[in-house]
Amino acid sequence: MARRLPPLNALRAFEAAARHLSFTKAASELNVTQAAVSHQVKALEERLGIQLFVRMNRQLLLTEAGQAYLPAIRDAFDLIATASERLVSRGDSGPLKVTSLNSFAAKWLLPRLPEFRKQHPDIDVLVHASDTVMDYVREGFHCGLRYGLGRYPGMTVDFLMADRCFPFCSPRLMDGPNPLTKLENLRYHTLLSDDASRVPGIPDWNEWLSAAGVEGVDPSHGLTYNDSAMLVQAAVEGQGVAMGRLSLAEGDLAAGRLIKPFDLELRSQYSYYLTIPPGALDRPKVRAFREWVIEEARKSPLGAEAQPRSTSA
C-alpha cells in the first residue's frame, strides 16, 4: 500500500522552523522567503488537522503536538542524509580511472603521477592508455586526457596545454662528419616521423622544411612509428632526427637526453584537454585529479601559451 506522506517541502519547513523557533531563520537556511516557510507550515497543519506552533508577536513556540512530532521528523531527515552520504561514499570507492593517449601517458602523465599520489595517498589510480576514443560512461572512466581541437560534446572540458613541433635529436648527432650545426646537413641523417604527422593541423617534416627554406632533403625517406612515445625514444637512442612535439619531448630535452638543433618551431593546431563526463565531478577524487592536472599543465611553458578555459555541456 502506498505511503500517504505530507509534502517534503512542508516537512523541511516545519523541521527548520521548529529547530530555530523562527520562521525568519528557517527561511534563511532553506533559501526561501519567510512567507514561503509560513505558508508551508500552515499547509502542513491543515493537512494534519493539528496545530504545530503557537504564534506570538515576537516569539514562536511549539505546541505539545509539535514537540512530539519534531523528533521523528528530525530523525527521518538524519536517516536520509546518512544514507545519501553512504551512497556517495560507496560510489566513490575504487580507483580513479583515467584514459589517456598512449604517448601522453608514457611521456607526460606517468612521470608526474608519483606527485599526485604523494598529495593524495588515499586515491588509487588506474591509467588506461589508448589512442581509441572511449565511451567514458560505458567503460567506467572518470576522466580522460585528449589531444584535439577542444570539441567534446557533453563533457566538462578543461584546456591544459598548447603544443609546438620541431626537430630534436640525440646530442651525439652534433658530432661526426655531418653534424647538425647547419640545416643542409639534415640530408645526411635519417628523418624520424610518427603517424600524428599525417593529421592535418599537426606540422610534419614537409611543412617544417618548407618554412625553414631547406632544399635537397626528401622527407619521404626515413623511419615512421605509429606511437609518438616510440618516436621520442628512437631519437634518444640516436636513430635519427625526429619531427615531434614539445609536449612529449619536454622531459628528455630538460634532462639533456635530447637537444633542439634548430630554432624554428611550428605551432600545432591541436592542444591537450582534460575531459570529464557528466556527473563525474560530483566525486571528490575526480575534483582532486582535475585540480592537480590543471596545475601541473600550468607549470609547463606550453600551459601558459593560451588562457586556461573550462566548458560544460
C-alpha positions as CSV (number, residue, x, y, z in Angstrom):
1,M,0.0,0.0,0.0
2,A,1.3,3.4,-0.9
3,R,2.5,5.7,1.9
4,R,0.5,8.8,2.5
5,L,3.2,11.3,3.3
6,P,2.9,15.1,3.7
7,P,4.8,17.1,1.1
8,L,8.6,17.0,1.7
9,N,8.9,20.8,1.4
10,A,6.4,21.3,4.1
11,L,8.2,18.8,6.4
12,R,11.5,20.6,5.8
13,A,9.9,24.0,6.6
14,F,8.4,22.6,9.8
15,E,11.7,20.9,10.9
16,A,13.8,24.0,10.3
17,A,11.3,26.4,11.9
18,A,10.9,24.1,14.9
19,R,14.7,23.8,15.3
20,H,15.2,27.6,15.2
21,L,11.8,28.5,16.7
22,S,11.8,31.2,14.0
23,F,10.3,31.4,10.5
24,T,12.9,34.0,9.6
25,K,15.9,31.8,10.4
26,A,14.3,28.8,8.8
27,A,13.7,30.8,5.6
28,S,17.4,31.9,5.6
29,E,18.6,28.3,6.0
30,L,16.3,27.0,3.2
31,N,17.0,30.0,1.0
32,V,13.3,30.9,0.6
33,T,11.2,33.7,1.9
34,Q,9.7,33.9,5.4
35,A,6.2,33.9,3.8
36,A,7.0,30.7,2.0
37,V,8.0,29.0,5.2
38,S,4.9,30.2,7.0
39,H,2.7,29.0,4.1
40,Q,4.3,25.6,4.1
41,V,3.9,25.1,7.8
42,K,0.3,26.3,7.6
43,A,-0.4,23.8,4.8
44,L,1.1,21.0,6.9
45,E,-1.0,21.9,9.9
46,E,-4.1,21.9,7.7
47,R,-3.2,18.5,6.2
48,L,-2.6,17.0,9.6
49,G,-5.5,18.8,11.2
50,I,-3.3,19.7,14.1
51,Q,-1.7,23.0,15.2
52,L,2.1,22.6,15.5
53,F,3.1,26.1,16.6
54,V,1.8,28.8,18.9
55,R,2.4,32.1,17.0
56,M,3.1,35.1,19.3
57,N,4.1,38.7,18.4
58,R,7.8,38.2,18.6
59,Q,8.1,34.5,19.5
60,L,7.3,31.1,18.0
61,L,6.6,28.2,20.3
62,L,5.9,24.5,19.6
63,T,2.6,23.1,20.7
64,E,2.6,19.8,22.6
65,A,1.8,18.1,19.3
66,G,4.7,19.9,17.6
67,Q,7.1,18.8,20.3
68,A,6.0,15.2,19.8
69,Y,6.2,15.4,16.0
70,L,9.7,17.1,15.8
71,P,12.0,14.2,16.9
72,A,10.5,11.8,14.4
73,I,10.8,14.2,11.5
74,R,14.3,15.2,12.6
75,D,15.4,11.6,12.8
76,A,13.9,10.9,9.4
77,F,15.9,13.7,7.8
78,D,19.0,12.4,9.6
79,L,18.5,8.9,8.2
80,I,18.1,10.3,4.7
81,A,21.3,12.4,5.0
82,T,23.3,9.5,6.4
83,A,22.0,7.1,3.7
84,S,22.9,9.6,1.0
85,E,26.4,10.2,2.3
86,R,27.0,6.4,2.5
87,L,25.8,6.0,-1.1
88,V,28.1,8.8,-2.4
89,S,31.0,7.3,-0.4
90,R,30.4,3.8,-1.8
91,G,30.1,5.2,-5.3
92,D,33.5,7.0,-4.8
93,S,35.3,3.8,-3.8
94,G,37.7,2.0,-6.1
95,P,40.4,3.6,-8.2
96,L,40.2,6.8,-10.2
97,K,40.0,5.6,-13.8
98,V,41.8,7.8,-16.3
99,T,42.1,7.2,-20.0
100,S,44.9,8.9,-22.0
101,L,46.6,8.7,-25.3
102,N,49.5,6.2,-25.3
103,S,52.2,8.8,-25.9
104,F,50.9,11.4,-23.4
105,A,50.5,8.7,-20.7
106,A,54.1,7.5,-21.2
107,K,55.9,10.8,-21.7
108,W,53.9,13.3,-19.6
109,L,51.4,11.7,-17.2
110,L,53.3,8.8,-15.8
111,P,56.5,10.8,-14.7
112,R,54.2,13.1,-12.8
113,L,51.8,10.6,-11.2
114,P,54.0,10.0,-8.2
115,E,53.5,13.6,-7.1
116,F,49.7,13.1,-7.3
117,R,50.0,10.0,-5.2
118,K,52.2,11.9,-2.7
119,Q,49.5,14.6,-2.4
120,H,46.6,12.1,-2.4
121,P,47.8,8.8,-1.0
122,D,44.3,7.6,-0.4
123,I,43.4,7.8,-4.1
124,D,44.4,4.8,-6.3
125,V,44.8,5.5,-10.0
126,L,44.1,3.2,-12.9
127,V,45.6,4.6,-16.2
128,H,44.2,3.2,-19.4
129,A,46.5,4.2,-22.3
130,S,44.7,4.0,-25.7
131,D,44.5,6.1,-28.9
132,T,40.9,4.9,-29.3
133,V,38.2,7.3,-28.3
134,M,36.5,5.7,-25.4
135,D,32.9,5.7,-24.2
136,Y,33.6,7.0,-20.7
137,V,30.2,6.1,-19.2
138,R,30.0,2.6,-20.6
139,E,33.7,1.8,-19.8
140,G,33.5,3.4,-16.4
141,F,36.2,6.2,-16.9
142,H,36.1,9.2,-14.6
143,C,38.1,11.4,-16.9
144,G,40.3,11.4,-20.0
145,L,43.3,13.3,-21.4
146,R,42.8,14.1,-25.1
147,Y,44.7,15.8,-27.9
148,G,42.4,17.7,-30.3
149,L,40.5,20.9,-31.0
150,G,38.6,21.0,-27.7
151,R,35.2,19.9,-29.1
152,Y,33.9,17.2,-26.8
153,P,30.1,17.4,-26.7
154,G,28.5,16.5,-23.4
155,M,31.8,16.8,-21.5
156,T,33.2,19.2,-19.0
157,V,36.4,20.3,-20.9
158,D,39.5,22.0,-19.4
159,F,42.3,23.3,-21.6
160,L,45.7,22.0,-20.4
161,M,48.4,22.8,-22.9
162,A,49.1,24.1,-26.4
163,D,51.8,22.3,-28.4
164,R,54.7,23.1,-30.7
165,C,56.6,20.9,-33.3
166,F,60.2,21.0,-34.3
167,P,63.2,18.6,-34.9
168,F,65.0,17.1,-32.0
169,C,67.7,14.5,-31.7
170,S,70.4,13.0,-29.5
171,P,73.3,15.2,-28.6
172,R,75.5,12.6,-30.3
173,L,74.3,13.8,-33.7
174,M,76.0,17.1,-33.1
175,D,79.4,15.4,-33.6
176,G,80.9,13.5,-36.5
177,P,81.4,14.3,-40.2
178,N,78.0,15.8,-40.8
179,P,77.0,17.5,-37.5
180,L,73.6,19.1,-37.2
181,T,75.1,22.5,-37.0
182,K,73.6,23.7,-40.2
183,L,70.3,22.9,-41.9
184,E,71.7,21.4,-45.1
185,N,73.3,18.6,-43.1
186,L,69.8,17.1,-42.5
187,R,70.2,15.3,-45.8
188,Y,72.8,13.1,-44.2
189,H,70.6,11.9,-41.4
190,T,67.6,9.6,-41.0
191,L,64.4,11.5,-40.6
192,L,62.0,10.1,-38.0
193,S,58.3,10.7,-38.0
194,D,55.1,9.3,-36.4
195,D,51.5,8.8,-37.5
196,A,50.5,12.1,-35.9
197,S,52.3,14.0,-38.6
198,R,49.7,12.7,-41.1
199,V,47.0,14.5,-39.2
200,P,46.0,17.9,-40.7
201,G,46.9,20.7,-38.3
202,I,49.9,18.9,-36.8
203,P,53.1,20.1,-38.6
204,D,55.2,17.5,-40.4
205,W,58.7,17.4,-42.0
206,N,57.4,18.8,-45.3
207,E,55.8,21.8,-43.6
208,W,58.9,22.4,-41.4
209,L,61.4,22.1,-44.2
210,S,59.4,24.5,-46.3
211,A,59.1,27.0,-43.5
212,A,62.9,26.7,-42.9
213,G,63.7,27.1,-46.6
214,V,65.6,23.8,-46.7
215,E,66.1,22.2,-50.1
216,G,67.5,18.9,-51.1
217,V,66.1,16.9,-48.2
218,D,63.5,14.2,-49.0
219,P,61.2,13.7,-46.0
220,S,59.5,10.7,-47.6
221,H,62.5,8.5,-46.7
222,G,63.2,7.5,-43.1
223,L,61.5,5.8,-40.2
224,T,57.9,6.2,-39.1
225,Y,56.4,5.0,-35.9
226,N,52.7,4.5,-35.0
227,D,53.3,5.8,-31.5
228,S,54.7,9.2,-30.6
229,A,56.4,7.9,-27.5
230,M,58.3,5.4,-29.6
231,L,59.4,8.3,-31.9
232,V,60.9,10.2,-28.9
233,Q,62.7,7.1,-27.7
234,A,64.1,6.5,-31.1
235,A,65.5,10.0,-31.1
236,V,67.0,9.5,-27.6
237,E,68.8,6.4,-28.9
238,G,70.3,8.3,-31.8
239,Q,68.4,6.6,-34.6
240,G,67.9,9.9,-36.4
241,V,66.3,13.3,-36.2
242,A,62.7,13.3,-35.1
243,M,60.0,15.8,-36.1
244,G,58.0,15.7,-32.9
245,R,56.0,17.6,-30.3
246,L,57.4,19.6,-27.4
247,S,54.7,18.2,-25.0
248,L,56.2,14.7,-25.4
249,A,59.9,15.6,-25.6
250,E,59.9,18.2,-22.8
251,G,61.3,15.9,-20.1
252,D,64.0,14.4,-22.3
253,L,65.1,17.9,-23.5
254,A,65.3,19.2,-19.9
255,A,67.4,16.1,-18.9
256,G,69.8,16.6,-21.8
257,R,68.9,13.3,-23.5
258,L,67.6,15.3,-26.5
259,I,68.6,18.6,-28.0
260,K,66.9,21.0,-30.3
261,P,69.4,21.7,-33.1
262,F,67.5,24.5,-34.8
263,D,65.4,27.4,-33.5
264,L,62.3,27.2,-35.8
265,E,59.2,25.9,-34.2
266,L,55.7,25.5,-35.7
267,R,52.5,25.7,-33.6
268,S,50.2,22.7,-33.7
269,Q,46.5,23.4,-34.1
270,Y,45.8,20.7,-31.6
271,S,46.0,21.1,-27.8
272,Y,45.7,18.9,-24.8
273,Y,42.4,18.8,-22.8
274,L,41.0,17.2,-19.7
275,T,37.6,15.8,-20.5
276,I,35.1,14.7,-17.8
277,P,31.7,13.0,-18.3
278,P,28.5,14.3,-16.8
279,G,28.2,13.6,-13.1
280,A,31.9,12.6,-12.5
281,L,32.8,16.0,-11.0
282,D,30.5,15.1,-8.0
283,R,33.2,12.7,-6.9
284,P,36.0,14.1,-4.7
285,K,38.7,12.1,-6.3
286,V,37.8,13.4,-9.7
287,R,37.9,17.0,-8.4
288,A,41.2,16.4,-6.8
289,F,42.7,15.0,-10.0
290,R,41.3,17.8,-12.0
291,E,42.8,20.5,-9.8
292,W,46.2,18.7,-9.8
293,V,46.5,18.0,-13.5
294,I,45.5,21.6,-14.4
295,E,48.2,22.9,-12.0
296,E,50.8,20.5,-13.5
297,A,50.0,21.7,-17.0
298,R,50.3,25.3,-16.0
299,K,53.9,24.7,-14.8
300,S,54.8,23.9,-18.4
301,P,55.6,26.7,-20.9
302,L,53.0,25.1,-23.1
303,G,50.4,25.6,-20.5
304,A,51.0,29.3,-20.5
305,E,50.6,29.8,-24.2
306,A,46.8,30.1,-24.0
307,Q,44.4,31.1,-21.3
308,P,43.1,28.0,-19.4
309,R,39.4,27.6,-20.0
310,S,36.7,25.3,-18.9
311,T,33.4,24.5,-20.7
312,S,30.5,22.4,-19.6
313,A,27.8,20.9,-21.8
